[in-house]
Amino acid sequence: MPGAADDTRLRAAARGYQPLASRLTSIGTVGGVTFVDDSLSTNVLPTLAALDAFPGRRIALIVGGHDRGIDYAPLAAGVIARPAPTYLLTLPDSGPRIHAAVEQLATTTGVTDCPDLAAAVTAGYQWARPDGVVLLSPAAPSFGQFRDYRDRAEAFARAMRALP
């Protein structure tokens, strides 16, 4: 049976815990909007978990990237079922398939196809004001547009810093 010594060890371990970069990392706030980098979420389940990390908050969710042909219906269902307002901003190459998956389930959910990450950040910021979240949790890898998830995360941060 665990005891006080176990609790002490657990607290010590938690104090030294260093989270992974690009895993639900708050990178800043602009005009009351929080920007969160979750670029490591390269499939549907971690992206759905990222949405759950902000219960009750308005989220502008940036999704899309290299298209591996995975089924985006579970992502669409999760976004539609979310009780708090959620606006989807899709990126090439998988963005059109994500958009189509959402429209198959509901035509009332806000979805905008964006040409690039900077455009998605700007649109997300405009929608999320004054107190929402812009969440980069792409449910797709970064191949084709970025060297890797770190490069995508840096581009996200640059786009945030470029906002007025």
N, C-alpha and C positions, 0 to 999 in steps of 0.2 A: 504494500500500500504506500503511495507517495506521501512524503512528509515535508516538513519545513525546509529541510536541506535541498530537496528537489525544487521547491519553489524559489529558493535563493539562487540555485544554479540557472533556472529558467529566466529569472529576472536579469541575471548577469549576461546571459546569452542574448537576450532581447536588446539590452543596452548596446551591445557591440554589433548588432545586425546592420549590415549595409545593403539596402535594397538594390536590385538590378537597375542600371540605367535604362531608360526607355520602357519601364514597366510601371505604369500609373505614376509617373513623375510629374509633379507640378512644376512647370518651368517659369511661371510668372502670371501676373494679373495686369490687364490693361482695361481701364475704364470700368472696373468692377467685374470684368469677365476673367475667369480662371482658365488658363491654358494647361492642358495635361497631355504629356507625351507618353503614349503607350504603343510606340512603333514596333515593339517586339511581338505584339499580337498579330500573328500572321495567319490565323484561321478563325473560324466563327466562334468557337467556344470561349477563347480568352476575350474576344471583343464583347460578347454577351456578359461575361463576368465584369468587364470594365464598366459597362453601363450600370450594373448592379452596385458599383462602388459609390454611386452618386444618387442615392434614393431621394426622390422629390425635387431634384435639380433639373432645370432646363439644360438639355445637352444638344449642341451642334456636333454631330458625329461625322468625322472624316473617315471614309472607307474607300478601299480599292487599291489596286496595284497590279502586279503581275497576275495574269489570269491562268490559274492551274486547272480550271474547269470544275472546281468544287461546287457543291450544292449550297446556294445562298438562301434557300427557303427558310432554314432555321434562324438565320440572322434577320430576315425580313419579319418573321413571326415574332421574334424577341423585341424588335424595335416597335412594331405595331402594338404589342401587348404592354409595353412600358407605360405605366400610369402618368408619368411626368412628360411634358412636351419634349419631343425629340425630332430634330431636323437632320436629315441625311444629306451629306455632301459627298458625291462619288467622284472618284478619280479613274483615269484610264489605267489599265486596260480592262479590268474587271468591273468597273463602275456601271456600264450599261446593263450587265447581267444582274448586278445587285439592284439597280433601279427597277428592272423588269420583275425581279422576284418580289419586290415590295408592291408594285402595281398589280401583281396577280392576286394579292391578298387584300389590298385596300388602296383606294384612289385618294383618300383624304390625308395620308401621311405626306409631309413635306419632303421632297427629294429634289435636289438640283445636281445635275451633272456639271462638273467643273473641269476646265482644261488642264489645270495643274494645282499643285499644293498651295501656292501663294493665293490663287483665286479662291480656293476652298477656305483658307484661313480668313480672308477678308469677308467672304459671305457668312461664314460661321460667326465671326465677331459681330457683324451687323445684326444677325438674328438673335444671338445670345445676350445682347445687352438688355438690361443693365447688370444682371447678377448671375448669368448662366455660366456654362462650361463649354469650351471648345476642346473636344477630345479627339486626338489622332489615335485611332485604334483600328487599323486598316483592314483586318481580316484577310490580308493578302501580303505576300512578300514584296520587297522593294525592287526586285530585278527589273532592268530595262530603263527605269528613270533615275535610280540612285545606286550608288556602289553597294550599299547595305543599309540595314535599319538605322545605323548611327548617322549615315549621310542624310537619310530621310528625316531623322530627328533634328539634325542641325538645320535643315531647310525649314522645318516647322518653326523652330526657334527664331530663325532669321525673319520669316514672314510675320511672326508675332511682333518682333521688335520694329518692323517697318510700318506697323499700324500707326495711324495718327493719334 
